[in-house]
């Protein structure tokens, strides 16, 4: 799990990272659960929640770093420190606190059954319709991104999906070779949009909290 700085914050009574650690532990599918971070405070929180943080990541830790490269580097650190090799890796971004252990189990089963090298979580657009998306100029005049869709009924338009950082899975050898979870022939696996929600700002946090209390 790659832990951005923002995951020190609390979500519904727990550290944000705690929700992902708990889901990973309860899934029962991992031979090793590892938190990879460059921040000692986050490492201390992870250890309090029962996950070892045997090293701090000293590369790929700024806002411009690729999450794929951060995971590959963490795997390199595991191999060097423990002399352990694994077949597959599951990356769980901890700013997705509504993703539960059952979602991890189901996504893993789907990945194994399809024998793919790369699988990323996504969700279907629902109450918004990206086919009708517009850009606005400085005078408020719209420019449609999909002009041909404006004259079609919403129910006739093809379903569209958005990536989510909730559950990314890859064969490690293929991940090392491609350098990204978006490797050759990667597959998307849909989650319910409520489970897939990413918290990136205050509005996301408020929506996630509302969904949690509704659930």
C-alpha positions in Angstrom: 0.0 0.0 0.0 1.4 3.4 -1.0 0.4 5.9 1.7 0.2 9.6 0.7 0.7 12.2 3.4 -3.0 13.0 3.7 -3.7 9.6 5.2 -2.7 10.7 8.6 -6.2 12.3 8.9 -9.1 10.5 10.5 -12.2 9.1 8.8 -15.2 8.2 10.9 -13.3 7.6 14.1 -10.2 5.8 12.7 -7.1 6.9 10.9 -7.8 6.9 7.2 -5.1 4.3 6.7 -6.7 2.1 9.4 -9.7 1.3 7.2 -7.5 -0.2 4.4 -5.3 -2.1 6.8 -8.4 -3.6 8.4 -9.9 -4.6 5.1 -6.7 -6.2 4.0 -6.3 -8.2 7.2 -10.0 -9.3 7.1 -9.7 -10.5 3.5 -7.5 -13.4 4.5 -5.8 -13.6 1.1 -2.4 -12.1 1.8 0.8 -13.9 2.6 2.3 -10.5 3.6 0.7 -7.2 4.2 3.2 -4.3 3.9 2.8 -0.5 4.3 5.2 1.4 2.2 5.7 5.0 3.2 8.4 7.6 3.6 6.8 9.2 6.7 7.7 7.9 10.3 4.3 9.1 11.7 2.4 7.1 9.1 4.6 4.1 9.8 3.9 4.4 13.6 0.1 4.4 12.9 0.4 1.4 10.6 2.3 -0.6 13.2 -0.3 0.4 15.8 -2.9 -1.2 13.5 -0.8 -4.4 13.3 1.1 -4.1 10.1 4.9 -4.2 9.9 6.7 -1.3 8.3 10.2 -2.8 8.1 11.6 0.1 6.0 10.8 3.6 4.9 10.7 4.3 1.2 13.5 6.7 0.2 12.5 7.0 -3.4 9.2 7.7 -5.3 7.6 9.6 -2.4 6.8 13.0 -3.8 3.5 14.1 -5.4 4.9 13.6 -8.9 6.0 10.0 -8.2 4.2 7.2 -10.1 2.2 4.8 -7.8 3.3 1.9 -10.0 7.0 2.8 -9.5 6.5 3.3 -5.8 5.1 -0.3 -5.6 7.8 -1.7 -7.7 10.4 -0.1 -5.5 8.7 -1.4 -2.4 8.9 -4.9 -3.9 12.6 -4.4 -4.5 13.0 -3.4 -0.9 11.1 -6.6 0.3 13.3 -8.8 -1.9 16.5 -7.2 -0.6 15.5 -7.3 3.1 13.7 -10.6 3.3 14.8 -12.5 0.3 11.2 -13.2 -0.6 9.6 -13.4 -4.0 5.9 -13.3 -4.7 3.9 -14.0 -7.8 1.3 -11.3 -7.5 0.9 -7.9 -5.8 -2.3 -6.1 -4.7 -2.0 -2.3 -4.3 -4.6 -0.8 -2.0 -4.7 3.0 -1.9 -5.8 4.0 1.6 -7.8 7.0 0.5 -10.5 4.5 -0.5 -11.9 3.7 3.0 -15.2 2.3 1.8 -13.6 -0.6 0.0 -14.1 -3.7 2.2 -12.5 -7.1 2.6 -15.2 -8.7 0.4 -14.4 -6.4 -2.5 -10.7 -7.4 -2.2 -11.6 -11.1 -2.1 -13.9 -10.8 -5.1 -11.4 -8.7 -7.1 -8.7 -11.2 -6.4 -10.9 -14.2 -7.4 -11.7 -12.4 -10.7 -8.0 -11.7 -11.4 -7.0 -15.3 -10.8 -9.9 -16.8 -12.8 -9.1 -14.7 -15.8 -5.4 -15.3 -15.7 -4.6 -11.7 -16.5 -1.3 -9.8 -15.8 -3.0 -6.5 -14.8 -6.3 -5.7 -13.3 -7.4 -2.2 -12.1 -10.6 -1.2 -10.2 -13.1 1.1 -11.8 -16.7 2.2 -11.3 -19.6 3.0 -13.7 -20.7 6.6 -14.1 -24.2 6.8 -12.7 -25.9 10.0 -11.7 -23.6 12.1 -13.9 -23.4 11.6 -17.7 -19.9 12.3 -19.0 -21.2 11.9 -22.6 -22.7 15.4 -22.1 -19.6 16.9 -20.6 -18.7 20.5 -21.6 -15.8 22.9 -21.2 -16.6 26.6 -20.7 -14.7 29.6 -22.0 -14.2 32.7 -20.0 -17.6 34.0 -21.1 -19.4 30.9 -20.1 -20.0 29.5 -23.6 -19.9 25.7 -23.7 -17.9 23.4 -26.0 -19.1 19.8 -25.8 -16.5 17.1 -25.5 -18.8 14.6 -27.3 -20.9 16.6 -29.7 -22.5 13.6 -31.3 -23.9 12.4 -28.0 -26.0 15.5 -27.4 -28.9 14.4 -29.5 -29.1 10.9 -28.1 -31.1 9.6 -25.2 -29.0 8.8 -22.1 -30.3 5.3 -22.0 -29.0 4.7 -25.6 -25.5 5.8 -24.9 -22.7 3.3 -24.1 -21.8 2.9 -20.4 -18.7 4.7 -19.3 -16.3 3.8 -16.5 -13.8 5.7 -14.4 -10.6 4.3 -12.8 -10.4 4.0 -9.0 -7.3 3.4 -6.9 -9.2 1.0 -4.6 -7.8 -2.3 -5.8 -5.0 -2.7 -8.3 -3.6 -6.2 -9.0 -0.6 -7.3 -11.1 1.6 -10.2 -11.8 4.9 -9.0 -10.4 7.1 -10.1 -13.2 4.9 -8.4 -15.7 4.7 -5.3 -13.5 8.5 -5.1 -13.4 8.8 -5.4 -17.1 6.1 -2.8 -18.0 6.8 -0.4 -15.1 3.1 0.3 -14.7 -0.1 -1.4 -13.6 -1.5 -0.1 -16.9 0.6 -2.8 -18.7 -0.2 -4.6 -21.9 -3.7 -5.9 -22.1 -4.7 -4.6 -18.7 -8.2 -5.3 -17.6 -10.6 -3.1 -15.6 -12.9 -4.7 -13.0 -15.9 -2.6 -11.9 -16.7 -2.0 -8.2 -19.8 -0.4 -6.8 -19.1 3.4 -7.0 -19.6 3.8 -3.3 -16.8 1.2 -2.5 -14.6 2.8 -5.2 -14.7 6.4 -4.0 -11.3 8.1 -3.7 -10.8 10.8 -1.1 -8.7 13.5 -2.6 -10.2 16.7 -1.1 -12.7 17.9 1.5 -15.7 17.4 -0.7 -14.7 13.8 -1.3 -14.3 13.3 2.4 -17.8 14.7 3.1 -19.4 12.5 0.5 -17.5 9.4 1.8 -18.6 10.2 5.4 -22.2 10.6 4.3 -22.1 7.3 2.5 -20.5 5.6 5.5 -23.3 6.7 7.8 -26.0 5.7 5.3 -24.4 2.3 5.0 
